[in-house]
Amino acid sequence: MKNFIESIAKQLVDLPDEVVVEEALRDGKVVIKVKVAHTDIGKVIGKKGRTAFALRTIASAVGKKNGKKVLVELEDTAPPD
């Protein structure tokens, strides 16, 4: 799941080398944290959150197929000084 989300996120951004995806278990759920460059966070969220919603929907569908609940959290890195 982690590699799948990472490959999608890298296709969406201008700085794919700065994409970091972490996977952890929290309260019986798989939490996937996607970190992107500060300048790319808008590309991952999309207009009115549509891209983020689609990413979460895909992750949820794949998780359900495997019998797991999946949450996707988006985060940007600190802005440059």
N, C-alpha and C positions, 0 to 999 in steps of 0.2 A: 504494500500500500504506500509506504514512504517513497519508494522509487517512482511509483506512478504519479503521485502528487508533485514530486520534485520535477519530473520531466515536463509536466504541464506548466508549472510555474516558470520554469526556465524559458519556455517558448513564449510566454507572455511579456517578459521584461526586456529592458535594454541592456541590463548588466547581469547576465545569467550566472556569472562566476560568483556573484554576491548572494545568490539564493542558498539558504540553509534550511533544511527540513529536519525537524526532530520528531521522533515518535515516542510516546510514553503512555503508560496505563494510569488512569485516574478514575477511581470509583467504578471500576469494571468497564470503563469505556476507553477506547483507543483515541488519544488526543494527538493530532498532528499539528505541530506549530510550524508555520511557514514564515521565515524571515527574509525580507527583501530589502534592497537599498531604499533609502528614504525617497529618492526620486522616482522609484518604480511602484510605490504602494498604490497609487491611483490606477495603474494598469492592472494590478491584481484584483482590486476592488471593482473596477469598472463603473460605468454610468449607473447611478441609482443602485449600486451593489449587485448588479446582474452577474458579473463575472464571478464574484465571490460566492454568490448563491449557487451558480452552476457548479463551481468547484466543490462546494459542500454537498450538493445533491449527488454528484458522481461518487464522491467518497462514501456517502451514506449508503448508496445503492450497492457498491462493492462490499461494504462492510456487512450489510444485511445478508448478502449472498453467502458470506463467511460466518454468519451468526454473531456479528459484533456490532456494537454501536460506535460510530466514528464521529468525532468532532474535529473541525478544522479551524484553527486560530491563525489569524494573519497579524503580522507584526513588521514594523519597519525598523531599520537600524537607525542609530542616532544621526541627525542631520549634520552635514559638514560645518565646521566653524568658519 
